[in-house]
Amino acid sequence: MLVLQLLAIVTISYWLYMLWDTYRSRELMLHLPHSVKEDHKDEEALASNVVFISKARQQRQVKADHEFPLVSVVIAAKEEEASIAETVKHLLNQTYPRLEIIAVNDRSQDDTGRKLEELRKWSEGRQHIPVPLRIIHVTSLPAGWIGKNHALYQGYQQARGQYILFTDADVLFQPTTIADSIHYMKEHSVDHLTLAPDMNVRGFWLRAFVQYFFFTFSLYMRPWRANIDNQQKHGMGVGAFNLMTRKAYEDIGTHKAFALRPDDDLQLGIRVKQAGLRQRLASGREHIAVEWYSSLGEAIRGLEKNLFSGFHYRIRLAAFGVLGQLLMFLFPFIAVFILSGWALWLYIGSILILLVVYLRLISSLIGHNGKEIIALPLTVCLLCYIIVRSVWLTLRQGGIYWRGTFYPLDELKKMG
């Protein structure tokens, strides 16, 4: 009983601290604004008409060479035939006047490459789409690289822009996204801007799990700390949108610096902060959207491949993570049925604070109302199961399978 009472004190202390830290962070949770408010409504109305958008772009072209730095958009695509065409079309529809798109077909076995070539030919035949679209076909993967990192690096080597945007092959962009982002970076002297997208999640159980995953991830990483300029330890990168100056990207060593990390987006953000560069994490829900996973089963299979990397492939860290989840997030719901006296009230208080923090973070980071919170105990168990399974699969296989390629654990640990 004494152990449970001490645990009750630790638990409510933890949640009180998280409550304080969450509310203290409100001023650090940013949203990407629309850069030209008086023109935004007109641009939004024209978003569905690519001819009119091209006219707006042509009117700006006179000043473009002086006022608009060239932005190179680099997309890595492997087996993305279902989404790549839509993503590229959204990028071709941008209002930003100086843009080039470099799509890297990373050893795809489906129709990704063919669809990209068809898009290139289609865009070249239309005067109202002056955005250059280049396609790189990667046919082999050199040793010491994870496929996506290698593909993005190949795109960078072909890029000419002063700014480079690394994005995924399933992201949908609003027409003013790049224009708003470049304006924000120049106005605030930002070296790296990363945006949290609007998450398109279908089905109650998938939404419940996705919300809980990002809730726990946020408590662990506290991503808002990326916006604190006087610290160089805590950085953040989101794969859907990593826009940075060319100099900043080269200063952190490019993707070569984390060539074997499956969490390449996060590692990019961390290295930006370590280099003492100016970083901003902002909500981009009004600018970009992505469907993270289409089903709960797909989410489980996807995370179990690489979740162990988040613990640097260390069993003790993974075990500590699971134990912390069970004690701080799950056990309070069990304790209210087995305890009495002041320890019971501490656990009730812990649950109430947990729910407040959960709703606050889900609303701020994802924009959902958090009604799926009723599934919280089950989602805790599910995430713990995925962590354990990720560790077990990695150890059993001696490495991970990532985008169809096997990477030995010894090589991954060297980079981890």
C-alpha positions as CSV (number, residue, x, y, z in Angstrom):
1,M,0.0,0.0,0.0
2,L,2.8,2.4,0.8
3,V,4.2,1.9,-2.7
4,L,0.9,2.8,-4.3
5,Q,0.6,5.9,-2.1
6,L,4.1,7.0,-3.1
7,L,3.2,6.3,-6.7
8,A,0.1,8.4,-6.3
9,I,2.2,11.4,-5.2
10,V,4.6,10.9,-8.1
11,T,1.7,10.6,-10.6
12,I,-0.1,13.8,-9.6
13,S,3.2,15.7,-9.4
14,Y,3.9,14.6,-12.9
15,W,0.5,15.7,-14.2
16,L,0.6,19.0,-12.3
17,Y,4.0,19.8,-14.0
18,M,2.6,18.8,-17.4
19,L,-0.4,21.0,-16.8
20,W,1.8,24.0,-15.9
21,D,4.1,23.4,-18.8
22,T,1.3,23.0,-21.3
23,Y,-0.4,26.3,-20.3
24,R,3.0,28.0,-20.2
25,S,3.6,26.9,-23.7
26,R,0.5,28.6,-25.2
27,E,2.5,31.6,-26.4
28,L,5.0,29.3,-28.1
29,M,2.3,27.5,-30.2
30,L,2.3,29.4,-33.4
31,H,0.1,29.4,-36.5
32,L,1.4,30.3,-40.0
33,P,-0.5,33.5,-41.0
34,H,-1.6,34.5,-44.4
35,S,1.1,36.9,-45.6
36,V,-1.0,39.3,-47.7
37,K,-4.4,39.5,-46.0
38,E,-5.9,41.9,-48.5
39,D,-5.1,39.6,-51.4
40,H,-5.9,36.3,-49.6
41,K,-9.6,36.2,-50.2
42,D,-9.1,36.9,-53.9
43,E,-6.4,34.2,-54.1
44,E,-8.7,31.8,-52.3
45,A,-11.5,32.4,-54.6
46,L,-9.2,31.8,-57.6
47,A,-7.7,28.7,-56.1
48,S,-9.9,26.4,-58.3
49,N,-9.0,28.3,-61.5
50,V,-5.4,27.7,-62.5
51,V,-5.6,30.2,-65.4
52,F,-6.5,33.1,-63.1
53,I,-3.8,32.1,-60.6
54,S,-1.2,32.1,-63.4
55,K,-2.2,35.7,-64.3
56,A,-1.6,36.8,-60.7
57,R,1.8,35.0,-60.9
58,Q,2.6,36.8,-64.2
59,Q,1.8,40.2,-62.8
60,R,4.4,39.6,-60.0
61,Q,7.0,38.2,-62.4
62,V,8.5,41.7,-63.0
63,K,9.5,42.0,-59.4
64,A,10.1,38.3,-58.8
65,D,13.9,38.2,-59.5
66,H,14.5,40.8,-56.8
67,E,11.8,40.1,-54.2
68,F,11.2,36.3,-54.5
69,P,14.0,33.9,-53.9
70,L,13.9,30.6,-55.9
71,V,12.3,27.8,-53.9
72,S,13.2,24.2,-54.8
73,V,10.5,21.7,-53.7
74,V,12.0,18.2,-53.3
75,I,9.6,15.2,-53.0
76,A,10.7,11.6,-52.4
77,A,8.2,9.0,-53.7
78,K,8.3,5.3,-53.4
79,E,5.2,3.3,-54.4
80,E,3.1,6.4,-54.2
81,E,1.0,6.0,-57.4
82,A,-2.2,6.7,-55.5
83,S,-1.2,10.2,-54.3
84,I,1.8,11.6,-56.1
85,A,-0.1,13.1,-59.0
86,E,-2.5,15.0,-56.7
87,T,0.4,16.3,-54.6
88,V,2.4,17.6,-57.6
89,K,-0.7,19.2,-59.1
90,H,-1.2,21.1,-55.9
91,L,2.4,22.3,-56.0
92,L,2.0,23.4,-59.7
93,N,-1.0,25.4,-58.5
94,Q,1.1,27.6,-56.1
95,T,0.8,31.3,-56.3
96,Y,4.5,31.8,-55.4
97,P,6.2,33.1,-58.6
98,R,9.7,31.5,-58.4
99,L,9.4,27.7,-57.9
100,E,10.9,24.5,-59.2
101,I,9.7,21.0,-58.3
102,I,12.0,18.0,-58.2
103,A,10.2,14.7,-57.7
104,V,12.4,11.7,-57.0
105,N,11.1,8.3,-57.9
106,D,12.8,6.1,-55.4
107,R,13.0,2.6,-56.9
108,S,9.2,2.4,-57.2
109,Q,7.8,-0.9,-58.5
110,D,4.4,0.5,-59.3
111,D,3.3,3.3,-61.6
112,T,4.8,6.2,-59.6
113,G,7.5,6.8,-62.2
114,R,5.1,6.7,-65.2
115,K,2.7,9.1,-63.5
116,L,5.4,11.5,-62.8
117,E,6.6,11.5,-66.4
118,E,3.1,12.0,-67.6
119,L,2.7,15.0,-65.3
120,R,6.0,16.5,-66.5
121,K,4.9,16.3,-70.1
122,W,1.4,17.6,-69.3
123,S,2.9,20.7,-67.4
124,E,5.4,21.5,-70.1
125,G,2.6,21.8,-72.6
126,R,0.7,24.6,-70.7
127,Q,1.9,28.2,-70.7
128,H,-0.1,29.0,-67.6
129,I,2.0,26.5,-65.6
130,P,5.6,27.9,-65.8
131,V,6.8,25.9,-62.9
132,P,9.7,23.6,-63.9
133,L,9.0,19.9,-63.0
134,R,12.0,17.6,-63.0
135,I,11.9,13.9,-62.4
136,I,14.8,11.9,-61.0
137,H,14.6,8.1,-61.2
138,V,16.7,6.3,-58.5
139,T,17.3,2.7,-59.6
140,S,19.7,1.6,-56.8
141,L,20.4,2.4,-53.2
142,P,24.1,2.8,-52.1
143,A,25.3,1.3,-48.8
144,G,24.9,3.5,-45.7
145,W,21.6,5.1,-46.7
146,I,17.9,4.7,-46.0
147,G,16.0,5.1,-49.2
148,K,14.1,8.3,-48.4
149,N,17.1,10.1,-47.1
150,H,19.1,9.2,-50.2
151,A,16.2,10.3,-52.5
152,L,15.9,13.7,-50.8
153,Y,19.6,14.2,-51.0
154,Q,19.6,13.4,-54.7
155,G,16.9,16.0,-55.1
156,Y,18.9,18.6,-53.2
157,Q,21.9,17.9,-55.5
158,Q,19.7,18.9,-58.5
159,A,18.1,21.9,-56.7
160,R,19.1,25.5,-57.6
161,G,17.0,27.3,-55.0
162,Q,18.0,29.5,-52.2
163,Y,15.3,27.8,-50.2
164,I,14.6,24.1,-50.2
165,L,11.3,22.5,-49.2
166,F,11.4,18.8,-48.3
167,T,7.9,17.3,-48.4
168,D,6.1,13.9,-48.7
169,A,4.3,12.5,-51.7
170,D,0.9,12.5,-50.1
171,V,0.6,16.2,-48.9
172,L,-2.1,18.5,-50.3
173,F,-1.1,22.2,-50.4
174,Q,-3.3,25.3,-50.4
175,P,-2.3,27.7,-53.3
176,T,-0.7,30.3,-51.0
177,T,1.3,27.9,-48.8
178,I,4.7,28.5,-50.1
179,A,4.2,32.3,-50.5
180,D,3.0,32.6,-47.0
181,S,5.9,30.5,-45.7
182,I,8.6,32.4,-47.5
183,H,7.1,35.7,-46.4
184,Y,7.1,34.5,-42.8
185,M,10.6,33.2,-42.9
186,K,12.0,36.4,-44.4
187,E,10.0,38.6,-42.0
188,H,11.2,36.7,-38.9
189,S,14.7,35.8,-40.1
190,V,13.9,32.1,-39.8
191,D,16.4,29.5,-41.1
192,H,14.0,26.5,-40.9
193,L,10.2,26.5,-40.9
194,T,8.3,23.2,-40.2
195,L,4.5,23.0,-40.4
196,A,2.1,20.6,-38.6
197,P,-0.5,19.6,-41.1
198,D,-4.2,19.1,-40.9
199,M,-4.6,15.4,-40.2
200,N,-7.3,13.7,-42.3
201,V,-8.1,10.7,-40.1
202,R,-11.1,8.3,-40.9
203,G,-12.8,6.2,-38.3
204,F,-13.3,6.4,-34.6
205,W,-10.6,4.0,-33.5
206,L,-7.9,5.3,-35.9
207,R,-8.7,8.9,-34.7
208,A,-8.5,7.8,-31.1
209,F,-5.1,6.1,-31.6
210,V,-3.6,9.0,-33.7
211,Q,-4.7,11.5,-31.1
212,Y,-3.2,9.5,-28.3
213,F,0.0,8.9,-30.2
214,F,0.5,12.7,-30.8
215,F,-0.5,13.4,-27.3
216,T,2.2,11.2,-25.8
217,F,4.7,12.3,-28.4
218,S,4.0,15.9,-27.5
219,L,4.5,15.3,-23.8
220,Y,7.8,13.5,-24.5
221,M,9.1,15.9,-27.1
222,R,7.3,19.1,-26.1
223,P,7.7,20.3,-29.7
224,W,6.9,23.9,-28.9
225,R,10.3,24.2,-27.3
226,A,11.7,24.4,-30.9
227,N,10.4,28.0,-30.9
228,I,12.7,29.0,-28.0
229,D,15.7,30.7,-29.6
230,N,18.1,30.6,-26.6
231,Q,18.2,26.8,-26.4
232,Q,19.9,24.4,-28.8
233,K,18.8,21.0,-27.6
234,H,15.2,20.6,-28.5
235,G,14.3,20.8,-32.2
236,M,11.4,19.6,-34.4
237,G,10.8,18.6,-38.0
238,V,7.7,17.4,-39.6
239,G,8.0,15.3,-42.8
240,A,5.1,17.0,-44.5
241,F,6.8,20.4,-44.6
242,N,10.4,21.2,-43.9
243,L,11.3,24.5,-45.5
244,M,14.8,25.8,-44.9
245,T,17.5,28.0,-46.4
246,R,20.0,26.2,-48.6
247,K,22.8,27.5,-46.3
248,A,21.1,26.1,-43.2
249,Y,20.7,22.7,-44.8
250,E,24.3,22.6,-45.8
251,D,25.4,23.8,-42.3
252,I,23.8,20.8,-40.7
253,G,25.5,18.4,-43.0
254,T,22.5,17.7,-45.3
255,H,20.8,14.3,-45.1
256,K,24.3,12.7,-45.0
257,A,24.4,13.5,-41.3
258,F,21.5,11.2,-40.6
259,A,21.6,8.9,-43.6
260,L,20.4,5.8,-41.7
261,R,17.7,7.4,-39.5
262,P,14.1,6.5,-40.4
263,D,13.0,9.5,-38.4
264,D,14.7,11.8,-40.8
265,D,12.3,14.7,-40.4
266,L,12.8,14.9,-36.6
267,Q,16.6,14.5,-37.0
268,L,16.7,17.4,-39.4
269,G,14.9,19.6,-36.9
270,I,17.1,18.5,-34.0
271,R,20.3,19.3,-36.0
272,V,19.0,22.7,-37.0
273,K,18.7,23.6,-33.3
274,Q,22.1,22.0,-32.4
275,A,23.7,24.2,-35.1
276,G,22.3,27.3,-33.3
277,L,20.0,28.2,-36.3
278,R,16.6,29.9,-36.0
279,Q,13.7,27.5,-36.2
280,R,10.0,27.8,-36.1
281,L,7.3,25.2,-35.7
282,A,3.8,26.4,-36.6
283,S,0.4,24.9,-37.2
284,G,-0.2,24.7,-40.9
285,R,-3.7,23.3,-40.7
286,E,-5.0,26.1,-43.0
287,H,-2.2,25.4,-45.5
288,I,-1.4,21.7,-45.8
289,A,-3.3,18.4,-45.2
290,V,-2.2,14.8,-45.1
291,E,-3.7,11.4,-44.4
292,W,-1.2,9.9,-42.1
293,Y,-2.6,6.3,-42.2
294,S,-5.8,5.1,-43.9
295,S,-6.6,2.5,-41.2
296,L,-5.7,1.4,-37.7
297,G,-4.1,-1.7,-39.0
298,E,-1.9,0.3,-41.4
299,A,-0.9,2.6,-38.5
300,I,0.1,-0.4,-36.3
301,R,2.2,-1.9,-39.1
302,G,3.8,1.3,-40.0
303,L,4.8,2.3,-36.5
304,E,6.1,-1.1,-35.5
305,K,8.7,-0.9,-38.2
306,N,10.5,2.2,-36.8
307,L,9.2,3.1,-33.3
308,F,12.2,1.4,-31.8
309,S,14.4,4.0,-33.5
310,G,12.8,6.7,-31.3
311,F,14.5,5.0,-28.3
312,H,17.8,4.9,-30.2
313,Y,17.5,1.1,-30.4
314,R,18.1,0.8,-26.7
315,I,16.0,-1.8,-24.9
316,R,16.2,-0.1,-21.5
317,L,14.9,3.2,-22.9
318,A,12.0,1.3,-24.7
319,A,11.2,-0.6,-21.4
320,F,11.2,2.7,-19.5
321,G,8.9,4.2,-22.0
322,V,6.4,1.4,-21.8
323,L,6.5,1.4,-18.0
324,G,6.0,5.1,-17.8
325,Q,2.9,4.8,-20.1
326,L,1.4,2.1,-17.9
327,L,2.1,3.9,-14.6
328,M,1.3,7.5,-15.5
329,F,-1.4,7.0,-18.2
330,L,-3.1,3.7,-17.5
331,F,-2.8,2.9,-13.8
332,P,-4.7,5.9,-12.5
333,F,-7.9,4.5,-14.2
334,I,-7.3,1.2,-12.4
335,A,-6.3,2.8,-9.1
336,V,-9.7,4.4,-8.6
337,F,-11.3,1.0,-8.3
338,I,-8.7,-0.5,-5.9
339,L,-7.6,2.3,-3.6
340,S,-9.3,4.4,-0.9
341,G,-8.5,7.4,1.3
342,W,-6.2,10.3,0.2
343,A,-4.4,8.2,-2.4
344,L,-7.7,7.6,-4.2
345,W,-8.2,11.4,-4.4
346,L,-4.7,11.9,-5.7
347,Y,-5.4,9.5,-8.5
348,I,-8.8,11.1,-9.3
349,G,-7.0,14.5,-9.5
350,S,-4.4,12.9,-11.8
351,I,-7.1,11.7,-14.1
352,L,-8.8,15.1,-14.3
353,I,-5.6,16.8,-15.0
354,L,-4.6,14.2,-17.6
355,L,-7.9,14.8,-19.4
356,V,-7.5,18.6,-19.3
357,V,-3.9,18.4,-20.7
358,Y,-5.1,15.9,-23.4
359,L,-7.9,18.1,-24.6
360,R,-5.7,21.2,-24.6
361,L,-2.9,19.6,-26.6
362,I,-5.2,17.8,-29.1
363,S,-7.1,21.0,-29.8
364,S,-3.9,23.0,-30.2
365,L,-1.8,20.6,-32.2
366,I,-4.3,18.7,-34.3
367,G,-7.4,20.8,-34.1
368,H,-9.7,18.0,-33.1
369,N,-12.3,18.2,-30.3
370,G,-10.9,15.1,-28.6
371,K,-14.1,13.3,-28.1
372,E,-12.2,10.1,-28.7
373,I,-10.7,10.5,-25.3
374,I,-13.2,7.9,-24.0
375,A,-11.0,5.3,-25.6
376,L,-7.9,6.5,-23.7
377,P,-7.2,3.4,-21.6
378,L,-7.4,1.1,-24.6
379,T,-5.1,3.4,-26.7
380,V,-2.5,3.4,-24.0
381,C,-2.4,-0.4,-24.1
382,L,-2.3,-0.4,-27.9
383,L,0.7,2.0,-28.0
384,C,2.6,-0.1,-25.4
385,Y,1.9,-3.2,-27.5
386,I,3.3,-1.5,-30.6
387,I,6.5,-0.4,-28.8
388,V,7.0,-3.9,-27.5
389,R,6.3,-5.5,-30.9
390,S,8.7,-2.9,-32.6
391,V,11.5,-3.9,-30.2
392,W,10.8,-7.6,-30.7
393,L,10.6,-7.5,-34.5
394,T,13.8,-5.4,-34.8
395,L,15.7,-7.8,-32.5
396,R,14.3,-10.9,-34.1
397,Q,15.1,-9.7,-37.7
398,G,18.4,-8.1,-36.7
399,G,17.3,-4.9,-38.2
400,I,14.3,-3.2,-39.9
401,Y,12.6,-3.4,-43.2
402,W,11.9,0.1,-44.5
403,R,10.2,0.8,-47.8
404,G,11.2,-2.6,-49.1
405,T,14.8,-2.6,-48.0
406,F,16.4,-4.3,-45.1
407,Y,18.8,-2.3,-42.8
408,P,21.0,-4.3,-40.3
409,L,20.7,-3.2,-36.6
410,D,24.4,-2.7,-36.2
411,E,24.4,-0.1,-39.0
412,L,21.3,1.6,-37.6
413,K,22.9,1.9,-34.1
414,K,25.9,3.6,-35.5
415,M,23.7,6.4,-36.8
416,G,21.4,6.3,-33.8
